[in-house]
């Protein structure tokens, strides 16, 4: 994958995370605060915890840092997969966000 391909796919992922936070705020009583700074999105929860999603361009990876741990994802041609477990990024983000929010939350890739 070229650096340009990575950046296009990674930008779509970051936009999906931001839009997911907006949707969750509209559809639930959970009050997520998402802040974008370059290649990083920080999701702040009402209890003070955070999830950080950031791009690692030299490695062509997306990193997720949550209370449950740190995870690295690479695009496999169809979706972002954990480099150790093979789990899908948005499923992991939803699981981590649900744990930190204390209620079920769902994130999904952007729809074309």
Secondary structure, 3 states (H helix, E strand, C coil): CCHHHHHHHHHHHHHHHHHHHHHHHHHCCCCCEEEEECCEEEEECCCCCEEEEEEEHHHCEEEEEECCEEEEEEECCCCEEECCCCCEHHHHHHHHHHHHHCCCCCCCCCCC
